[in-house]
């Protein structure tokens, strides 16, 4: 019995304010005089933020054009035939007012589910980090795009195999002549993807690292030749490849293709006539998809997003309404001793 009492005393927490839960505590007393003004202030703050976000979003200029070619009147209709190879179509458009720079040029896809689970895991992260062992033995998660005729596919997987490969050339039409609008494709991918997540093997030249491997079936050329004009933009750190490998959350999405902020277009795209030359390679009609191009600028809040401003306005309005309801209820049903 004595041993049991000694054991209980030994297991007892120290007699301190912290272990015995005697620390000073504060518990708010929520009264109508606190809650109602609080709801009003929160509502006014949300409405103010919502108005700022909505007005800013409305000021962003966006030009969006479909070039799927589903309609027979479309200039790209001829390119929708699967048997047509190396097809080039043209999209002519006008700009009424200056699109202030820098202008971002996106490509967009609809009804394309990059968030599908089996699609999302169909890659080999170890291979994409430059590990040569996984060049020879790709991960099983890449199946069925892990090997081709018993040769390993590099990069393997469905995501890499389905990389978007339409290309674009933009001209401004001035007095019947075409003036090339320069694109800037540097730094369009996430910094962490370019500097941390994806790495090329340390083998020089890069082509030797891909010896005894084959390119993905859908690709027209291997990874080490993605950008012949810039040797530092090949392999797994190619900017277009990195942009594509970061999957979209929704089935309708757009991805950054280039920036327009060089030469005579540092201030943006001036009003005038333009011609977009499209090298049409990416098929979408088989899954009822659509393709589009988007020219847009950005603001301090990013791209155009009316939903965020509307959401703040709705929440702020609900807070104001709730405060009015609570004030009416309090004024009608308050107890005499609370006066």
VOMITI-821322 format. One record per residue (C-alpha): residue number from 1; residue in one letter; y, x, z. Coordinates in steps of 0.2 Angstrom, whole numbers, plus 5000, padded with zeros to 4 digits. Example, Ala and Ser with C-alpha at 12.3 -4.5 7.8 and 13.67 -1.06 7.14 Angstrom:
2
seq | type | north | east | up
1 | A | 4978 | 5062 | 5039
2 | S | 4995 | 5068 | 5036
END
This chain:
339
seq | type | north | east | up
1 | X | 5000 | 5000 | 5000
2 | X | 5012 | 5014 | 5005
3 | X | 5008 | 5023 | 4988
4 | X | 5012 | 5007 | 4978
5 | X | 5029 | 5006 | 4987
6 | X | 5032 | 5024 | 4984
7 | X | 5028 | 5022 | 4965
8 | X | 5039 | 5006 | 4964
9 | X | 5054 | 5016 | 4971
10 | X | 5050 | 5031 | 4959
11 | X | 5051 | 5019 | 4944
12 | X | 5067 | 5010 | 4950
13 | X | 5082 | 5015 | 4939
14 | X | 5096 | 5025 | 4947
15 | X | 5108 | 5016 | 4958
16 | X | 5123 | 5018 | 4945
17 | X | 5135 | 5006 | 4938
18 | X | 5127 | 5009 | 4920
19 | X | 5109 | 5007 | 4925
20 | X | 5112 | 4993 | 4936
21 | X | 5123 | 4984 | 4924
22 | X | 5138 | 4983 | 4935
23 | X | 5151 | 4990 | 4922
24 | X | 5167 | 4980 | 4920
25 | X | 5165 | 4967 | 4906
26 | X | 5177 | 4956 | 4896
27 | X | 5172 | 4940 | 4889
28 | X | 5184 | 4930 | 4878
29 | X | 5188 | 4913 | 4883
30 | X | 5190 | 4904 | 4867
31 | X | 5203 | 4890 | 4869
32 | X | 5212 | 4880 | 4856
33 | X | 5227 | 4890 | 4858
34 | X | 5218 | 4905 | 4852
35 | X | 5206 | 4899 | 4839
36 | X | 5218 | 4888 | 4829
37 | X | 5231 | 4901 | 4827
38 | X | 5217 | 4914 | 4823
39 | X | 5210 | 4903 | 4809
40 | X | 5228 | 4900 | 4802
41 | X | 5231 | 4919 | 4802
42 | X | 5214 | 4923 | 4794
43 | X | 5217 | 4909 | 4781
44 | X | 5234 | 4916 | 4776
45 | X | 5228 | 4934 | 4775
46 | X | 5213 | 4928 | 4764
47 | X | 5225 | 4918 | 4753
48 | X | 5237 | 4932 | 4751
49 | X | 5223 | 4944 | 4746
50 | X | 5216 | 4931 | 4734
51 | X | 5232 | 4929 | 4726
52 | X | 5235 | 4947 | 4723
53 | X | 5217 | 4950 | 4717
54 | X | 5218 | 4935 | 4705
55 | X | 5235 | 4940 | 4698
56 | X | 5229 | 4958 | 4695
57 | X | 5213 | 4952 | 4687
58 | X | 5224 | 4941 | 4675
59 | X | 5234 | 4956 | 4670
60 | X | 5219 | 4966 | 4664
61 | X | 5218 | 4965 | 4645
62 | X | 5200 | 4962 | 4638
63 | X | 5195 | 4961 | 4620
64 | X | 5177 | 4955 | 4617
65 | X | 5168 | 4954 | 4601
66 | X | 5150 | 4949 | 4596
67 | X | 5141 | 4959 | 4583
68 | X | 5123 | 4953 | 4585
69 | X | 5122 | 4947 | 4567
70 | X | 5113 | 4931 | 4571
71 | X | 5125 | 4921 | 4560
72 | X | 5124 | 4923 | 4541
73 | X | 5143 | 4924 | 4540
74 | X | 5142 | 4940 | 4551
75 | X | 5145 | 4957 | 4543
76 | X | 5130 | 4963 | 4553
77 | X | 5118 | 4950 | 4547
78 | X | 5110 | 4962 | 4534
79 | X | 5105 | 4973 | 4548
80 | X | 5095 | 4961 | 4558
81 | X | 5080 | 4963 | 4546
82 | X | 5067 | 4974 | 4555
83 | X | 5063 | 4982 | 4539
84 | X | 5081 | 4988 | 4536
85 | X | 5083 | 5006 | 4542
86 | X | 5099 | 5016 | 4545
87 | X | 5109 | 5001 | 4543
88 | X | 5128 | 5002 | 4545
89 | X | 5140 | 4987 | 4546
90 | X | 5158 | 4984 | 4549
91 | X | 5168 | 4974 | 4562
92 | X | 5186 | 4971 | 4557
93 | X | 5198 | 4965 | 4570
94 | X | 5217 | 4964 | 4574
95 | X | 5226 | 4968 | 4590
96 | X | 5242 | 4958 | 4593
97 | X | 5249 | 4968 | 4607
98 | X | 5247 | 4985 | 4615
99 | X | 5231 | 4987 | 4625
100 | X | 5238 | 4999 | 4639
101 | X | 5228 | 5015 | 4641
102 | X | 5217 | 5022 | 4646
103 | X | 5206 | 5010 | 4636
104 | X | 5188 | 5008 | 4641
105 | X | 5175 | 5004 | 4627
106 | X | 5159 | 4996 | 4632
107 | X | 5144 | 4989 | 4624
108 | X | 5136 | 4973 | 4631
109 | X | 5119 | 4965 | 4630
110 | X | 5114 | 4947 | 4635
111 | X | 5097 | 4940 | 4640
112 | X | 5091 | 4958 | 4644
113 | X | 5083 | 4959 | 4661
114 | X | 5084 | 4977 | 4667
115 | X | 5081 | 4971 | 4685
116 | X | 5063 | 4966 | 4681
117 | X | 5053 | 4975 | 4694
118 | X | 5040 | 4983 | 4683
119 | X | 5053 | 4989 | 4671
120 | X | 5063 | 4996 | 4685
121 | X | 5049 | 5007 | 4692
122 | X | 5044 | 5013 | 4675
123 | X | 5050 | 5030 | 4676
124 | X | 5046 | 5047 | 4684
125 | X | 5060 | 5053 | 4696
126 | X | 5051 | 5070 | 4698
127 | X | 5051 | 5073 | 4680
128 | X | 5069 | 5068 | 4678
129 | X | 5074 | 5080 | 4691
130 | X | 5067 | 5094 | 4680
131 | X | 5050 | 5097 | 4687
132 | X | 5040 | 5105 | 4673
133 | X | 5023 | 5100 | 4681
134 | X | 5028 | 5082 | 4678
135 | X | 5032 | 5086 | 4660
136 | X | 5013 | 5089 | 4657
137 | X | 5007 | 5076 | 4669
138 | X | 5019 | 5061 | 4670
139 | X | 5018 | 5048 | 4684
140 | X | 5006 | 5033 | 4682
141 | X | 5022 | 5022 | 4685
142 | X | 5027 | 5026 | 4667
143 | X | 5012 | 5017 | 4659
144 | X | 5011 | 5013 | 4645
145 | X | 5024 | 5025 | 4640
146 | X | 5017 | 5040 | 4648
147 | X | 5007 | 5047 | 4634
148 | X | 5007 | 5046 | 4615
149 | X | 4991 | 5052 | 4606
150 | X | 4986 | 5061 | 4621
151 | X | 5003 | 5070 | 4622
152 | X | 5014 | 5067 | 4637
153 | X | 5030 | 5058 | 4634
154 | X | 5046 | 5066 | 4640
155 | X | 5056 | 5057 | 4647
156 | X | 5043 | 5044 | 4651
157 | X | 5044 | 5026 | 4655
158 | X | 5050 | 5009 | 4649
159 | X | 5068 | 5012 | 4654
160 | X | 5070 | 5028 | 4645
161 | X | 5060 | 5022 | 4630
162 | X | 5072 | 5007 | 4628
163 | X | 5088 | 5017 | 4628
164 | X | 5102 | 5009 | 4619
165 | X | 5105 | 5018 | 4602
166 | X | 5119 | 5009 | 4592
167 | X | 5133 | 5021 | 4589
168 | X | 5151 | 5017 | 4585
169 | X | 5166 | 5024 | 4575
170 | X | 5183 | 5016 | 4577
171 | X | 5197 | 5017 | 4564
172 | X | 5215 | 5011 | 4564
173 | X | 5220 | 5004 | 4547
174 | X | 5237 | 5010 | 4543
175 | X | 5245 | 5007 | 4525
176 | X | 5227 | 5006 | 4518
177 | X | 5221 | 5022 | 4525
178 | X | 5209 | 5024 | 4540
179 | X | 5215 | 5034 | 4555
180 | X | 5201 | 5039 | 4566
181 | X | 5203 | 5034 | 4585
182 | X | 5195 | 5048 | 4595
183 | X | 5182 | 5044 | 4608
184 | X | 5180 | 5053 | 4625
185 | X | 5162 | 5053 | 4631
186 | X | 5164 | 5065 | 4645
187 | X | 5162 | 5059 | 4663
188 | X | 5157 | 5042 | 4659
189 | X | 5141 | 5043 | 4670
190 | X | 5141 | 5042 | 4689
191 | X | 5144 | 5059 | 4697
192 | X | 5129 | 5058 | 4708
193 | X | 5118 | 5055 | 4693
194 | X | 5125 | 5069 | 4684
195 | X | 5126 | 5082 | 4698
196 | X | 5112 | 5077 | 4710
197 | X | 5099 | 5064 | 4704
198 | X | 5095 | 5070 | 4686
199 | X | 5093 | 5089 | 4681
200 | X | 5087 | 5099 | 4666
201 | X | 5073 | 5112 | 4668
202 | X | 5079 | 5129 | 4670
203 | X | 5071 | 5135 | 4654
204 | X | 5082 | 5142 | 4640
205 | X | 5083 | 5136 | 4627
206 | X | 5080 | 5119 | 4633
207 | X | 5069 | 5115 | 4618
208 | X | 5056 | 5126 | 4625
209 | X | 5054 | 5116 | 4641
210 | X | 5049 | 5101 | 4630
211 | X | 5035 | 5111 | 4621
212 | X | 5018 | 5101 | 4619
213 | X | 5027 | 5085 | 4623
214 | X | 5033 | 5070 | 4612
215 | X | 5049 | 5060 | 4613
216 | X | 5048 | 5041 | 4618
217 | X | 5042 | 5030 | 4603
218 | X | 5058 | 5021 | 4601
219 | X | 5069 | 5037 | 4601
220 | X | 5075 | 5044 | 4584
221 | X | 5076 | 5061 | 4591
222 | X | 5070 | 5071 | 4606
223 | X | 5080 | 5073 | 4622
224 | X | 5086 | 5090 | 4619
225 | X | 5094 | 5084 | 4603
226 | X | 5104 | 5069 | 4609
227 | X | 5121 | 5077 | 4606
228 | X | 5121 | 5091 | 4593
229 | X | 5140 | 5093 | 4595
230 | X | 5138 | 5098 | 4613
231 | X | 5124 | 5109 | 4619
232 | X | 5128 | 5105 | 4637
233 | X | 5126 | 5086 | 4634
234 | X | 5108 | 5086 | 4630
235 | X | 5092 | 5083 | 4640
236 | X | 5092 | 5072 | 4656
237 | X | 5110 | 5075 | 4659
238 | X | 5116 | 5067 | 4643
239 | X | 5130 | 5055 | 4647
240 | X | 5124 | 5040 | 4637
241 | X | 5106 | 5043 | 4644
242 | X | 5113 | 5043 | 4662
243 | X | 5123 | 5027 | 4659
244 | X | 5108 | 5018 | 4652
245 | X | 5096 | 5024 | 4666
246 | X | 5107 | 5016 | 4680
247 | X | 5100 | 4998 | 4678
248 | X | 5111 | 4983 | 4678
249 | X | 5108 | 4969 | 4691
250 | X | 5111 | 4954 | 4680
251 | X | 5104 | 4949 | 4663
252 | X | 5121 | 4949 | 4655
253 | X | 5129 | 4966 | 4657
254 | X | 5140 | 4979 | 4649
255 | X | 5139 | 4998 | 4650
256 | X | 5153 | 5011 | 4647
257 | X | 5151 | 5019 | 4630
258 | X | 5167 | 5029 | 4628
259 | X | 5185 | 5031 | 4634
260 | X | 5200 | 5030 | 4623
261 | X | 5214 | 5041 | 4630
262 | X | 5216 | 5056 | 4618
263 | X | 5228 | 5061 | 4604
264 | X | 5240 | 5047 | 4598
265 | X | 5231 | 5034 | 4609
266 | X | 5234 | 5041 | 4627
267 | X | 5246 | 5026 | 4630
268 | X | 5232 | 5014 | 4623
269 | X | 5228 | 5005 | 4608
270 | X | 5243 | 4999 | 4598
271 | X | 5245 | 4983 | 4589
272 | X | 5238 | 4983 | 4572
273 | X | 5222 | 4982 | 4561
274 | X | 5206 | 4990 | 4566
275 | X | 5189 | 4993 | 4559
276 | X | 5174 | 4997 | 4569
277 | X | 5159 | 5005 | 4560
278 | X | 5143 | 5001 | 4568
279 | X | 5127 | 5010 | 4566
280 | X | 5115 | 4996 | 4570
281 | X | 5099 | 5002 | 4577
282 | X | 5095 | 4992 | 4593
283 | X | 5085 | 4976 | 4590
284 | X | 5089 | 4961 | 4601
285 | X | 5084 | 4945 | 4591
286 | X | 5065 | 4946 | 4596
287 | X | 5070 | 4941 | 4614
288 | X | 5085 | 4930 | 4609
289 | X | 5097 | 4943 | 4615
290 | X | 5115 | 4946 | 4609
291 | X | 5126 | 4962 | 4607
292 | X | 5144 | 4964 | 4609
293 | X | 5158 | 4977 | 4611
294 | X | 5172 | 4976 | 4624
295 | X | 5189 | 4985 | 4624
296 | X | 5197 | 4984 | 4641
297 | X | 5208 | 4993 | 4653
298 | X | 5207 | 4993 | 4672
299 | X | 5218 | 4991 | 4687
300 | X | 5218 | 4997 | 4705
301 | X | 5204 | 4984 | 4709
302 | X | 5193 | 4989 | 4694
303 | X | 5189 | 4979 | 4679
304 | X | 5193 | 4960 | 4676
305 | X | 5184 | 4950 | 4690
306 | X | 5192 | 4933 | 4693
307 | X | 5178 | 4928 | 4705
308 | X | 5183 | 4939 | 4719
309 | X | 5201 | 4932 | 4719
310 | X | 5194 | 4914 | 4718
311 | X | 5182 | 4918 | 4733
312 | X | 5196 | 4924 | 4744
313 | X | 5207 | 4909 | 4740
314 | X | 5193 | 4897 | 4744
315 | X | 5188 | 4905 | 4760
316 | X | 5207 | 4906 | 4765
317 | X | 5210 | 4888 | 4761
318 | X | 5194 | 4883 | 4771
319 | X | 5201 | 4892 | 4786
320 | X | 5218 | 4883 | 4784
321 | X | 5209 | 4866 | 4783
322 | X | 5198 | 4870 | 4797
323 | X | 5213 | 4874 | 4808
324 | X | 5221 | 4858 | 4804
325 | X | 5206 | 4848 | 4808
326 | X | 5204 | 4857 | 4824
327 | X | 5222 | 4854 | 4829
328 | X | 5220 | 4835 | 4825
329 | X | 5204 | 4834 | 4836
330 | X | 5212 | 4844 | 4850
331 | X | 5228 | 4834 | 4850
332 | X | 5218 | 4818 | 4850
333 | X | 5204 | 4822 | 4862
334 | X | 5211 | 4835 | 4874
335 | X | 5208 | 4832 | 4893
336 | X | 5223 | 4828 | 4904
337 | X | 5220 | 4843 | 4915
338 | X | 5222 | 4855 | 4900
339 | X | 5241 | 4849 | 4897
END
